[in-house]
Amino acid sequence: MFWVLLLLLAWAVAGTACTRLCLAAVRTAAVDADAARGHDLTLYEAAFLSGGPARVADLTMVSMARQRRLLLAHTGWATVVDPRGRDEMERSVIGAIGPGGQSRIAPVRSAAADTDAVRSLGEGLVRAGLAVPDAAARTTVASGVRQVRAAALAVLGLGVAALTLPAPTELPRELVAVWFALPLALTLSCLAIARVEAHPYSQWASPAGLRLLGAVQRGANRAADDRSLLASVAVRGIRAIGEPELRAAFAHRDQLPRE
C-alpha cells in the first residue's frame, strides 16, 4: 500500500500550491481595487508604467521638442533652446544634455532615465500599488502559478512512480491512475482558472496600473490634440510619433556616438 502514501503526498503538494495561488489572487485583487480607486495617471506616470524610466525620458524630450524648447535633429542630436525646465523631468533632461546645450540623444536618454526625479516617480507608483516593486522580480500571483505548475509535475511524477512500483497492490493499476488523476486535475483546473481570471503583469505595471493605462489610451484615441499625441507616446512609445523627422531623431537613440 505504499502507493497510498504517494497519493497523500500528491494531494498535499497539489492542495498547498493551489491554496497559495488562491490566497495570492485574493490579496492582489484587494490591493488592485484600492490602488486604482481615485487615481488619475499623469503622462509621466503612464510612460513609466508602459516602458519604464527610458520611456519617461523619451516622453519628456518629445514634449519639449513639440513646444520648440528642445531641438531634436534627425541626425540624433539634441539641442537646448529654452534652458528653463518647467518640471523635474525637463530639468533632468536639460541637466543630462550638459552645460554645452547639445548632446546626442542616446546618452541623454540614458542619463535622464537614471535621475532621482524618475526614481522618485517609480517609487511613488510602487507605493500606490500601480507599479511592480521590482521589474525583474516575479509577482506574488506569478510565483503562485509557477508553484502550481511545479505541483502538477510533481503529482504526475508521483503517479508514475506509484504505477511502476513492483510491490503488489489490491487495486488494479487503472484505478490507481484514476486516484492520482484527481490531484492532477485540481492543479490543471487551478492553472486554467488563473489563466482566465488572473490579471496579467507587465514588466512595469501592476494589474491596477494596466487598467489605468487602458483609460489613458482610450482617451488618447478619442482626442486629436497635442496631449493625446503625448499620451500615445507615453503608452506606445516613439512609434506613435507621426513626424518622420522626429522619429528619425529617435532612431539614433540606441546607437553609440562615433569617436
N, C-alpha and C positions, 0 to 999 in steps of 0.2 A: 504493500500500500504506500510505497514511497512516492508514487505519483500524486497522492493526496497532499503531501507536504509541498510538492512543487506547485500544485494548484492553489494552495493557500498563499504561497509566496507570490504567485502571479496576480491573485486578487489584491494582495497588499500593495504591490507595486503599482498596479493599474488604479486602484482606488485613491492612493496617496497622490499620484500625479494629477489625476482628474480633479480631485478636490482642490489642490493648489491652484490649478488653472482657473477653476470657477471662482475661487476667492479673489484671485488677482483681477479677474474680469469685473467682479463686483466693485472692488476698490477703485479700479481705473474708471469705471462708469461714474462713480460718485465724484471723483476728482475732476473728471471732464465736465460734469454738469456745473460744478462750482466755478471752474476756470472760464468757461465760455459765457457765463452769465454777466451781462452788463459790461463787456469789454469790447471796445471798438479798436481795431488794429490801425496803427499809423502805417504809412507806406514803408518806413524803415523797418518796422516790426514784421510787416508782410514779407519784405525782402529777406530778412533773416530767417524766417520760418520756411521760406521757399528754397533759398540757396545758401544760407549761412552768411558769415562775415563778408566773403567776397562779393556776394550779391548786393549787400548793403553799400559797399564801395562803388560797384557799378551803378547802382541807382543814384547815388549822390552825384557822381560825375555826369550822368545823363541829365539829371535835374539842373545842375549848374550850367551845363552846355546849352540846354534849351532856353535858359534865361540869359544867355550870352555873357555869363560871368566866368566861364571856363571854355577855352577853345580846345576842341579835340580834333586834331588833324587826321586825315585818312592815312598818314604815314605812321600813326601810332604814338604821336607826341601830344602831351597835354600842356597848355599854356594858361597861366592865371591871368584873367582880365580884371576881375574885382577881388582884391586880396582880403576883403572883409567877409568872413564866413557868417552866415545867418544862424547857424546852429552848430552843435558839437561835431556832427558828421562832416559838414562842409569845412569846418576848421581843421578837422583831421586830414581831409584830402589836401587842403592848401598846405598844411604842415608837411605832408608826405611829399609834395612836389618840391618843397625846399625853398630857400631864400632866393634862388635864381629865378623862380617863377616859371620854370619849364623843366619837364622831365618826361621820360617815356611812360606810357600808361601802365605797363606791366609792373614795374616796381612801385608805382604809386598805388595801384590796386592792392598789392601785397602788403605794403606798409599801412595803408588806411584800414585794411581789414583787421590788423593786429593792434589797433589802438585801444586805449581804455574806454573810449566812448562806445565802440562796438561791443567790447566785452561786457560793459555795464548793461547795454541793451539786451544782450543774450541772457545775462544773469536775471534781469527783470522778467523776461519771458519764462525762464525756468521757474522762478518763484510763483509766477501766475499760473503755472501748470500748462502753459501753451507750447513750451519747447521741451525737447528731450534733454534731461540733465547732462548726458554725455553723448555726443553724436556718435561715438564709436561703440557705445555700450548697448546691449540689448535691453529692451524694456521688460517690465515685470511680466506682462502678458506674453510677449515673445519668448521669454525664458520658460514660462509655463507650458507653452506649446511645444517647445523643444523637449521638455521633460516628458510630456505625454507621448511624443514620438519615440523617445527612448524606452518608455514603458511598453509601448506596443511591440517594439523589437524584443524587449526582454520577455514579454509574455509569449511571443512566438517562439523564442529560443527555449523557454521552459517547457512549452508544449511539445516541441520536437524532442527534447530530452526525455520527457515522460513517455513518449511513444516509442522511443528507441531503448528503453530500459529492458535489460534481459530478464529481470525478475518477473515471475508470473503474476498476473492480476486476475481478479474475478470478473472484471468488466472487459468487454471487447474493446479493441483499440479505437474503433469508430466512436464509441460512447465517450472514451477518454478525450478524444479530439473535440467532441461537442462541448464537454465541460470547459476545456481551455479556450474554445471559441467564444465563450461568454465574456470573460475579461478582455479578450482581444476586440470583441465588438464594442465594448464600453469605451476603450481608448480610441478606436476609429470613429465612433459616433461623436465623441468629445472633440476630436480634431475637425470633423466635418462641421459641427456647430460653430466652433471657433472660427473657422474659415468664413462662414457666412455672417456671423453676428459680431465678431470682434473687429474693431476699427483698425485699419492699417496705420502703421507708423512710418513716417518718412525719416530721412536722416536727421532732420532738424525739428520738425513739428510733431507735437503730440496729437492724438485724435481731436481734442478740442481746438488746437491750433489749425488743424486741417479744415475743420468746419468753418472757422472764421476766414480762412484763406479762400474757401469757396464763395463766401459772401463778397469778399473783395473782388474776386474775378468776375462774378456776376454783375457787380456794379460797374466794373470797367467795360464789360461788354455792352451794357445798356447806354453808356455815355460816349461822347466823341470829343471831349475836351482834353486839355493838356494833362489834367490829373488822371484821367482814365488811361492815357498812354503810359504815364509813370506807374500806375497800378499794374498795368500789363507787364512792364519791365520788372517790377518787383516780384510778380508771381511767375512769369515765364522766362525772364532773363533777357539778354541782349537780342535774342531772335525776334522779340516783339517790337523792336525799333523799325520804323518804316523808312527812315532816311538812309539811303545807301552809303553816303559819306560817313555818317556816324557809325554805322555797322562796320564799315571798313576800318575805322579807327580802333574799334574794339577787337577786330580780327587779329591785331598785333599784341593783344594784352598778355598772351601766354608765351610770347616769343622773347627770348633774351636779347638785349641790345648788343649790337656789334661793337667789338673792341676797335 
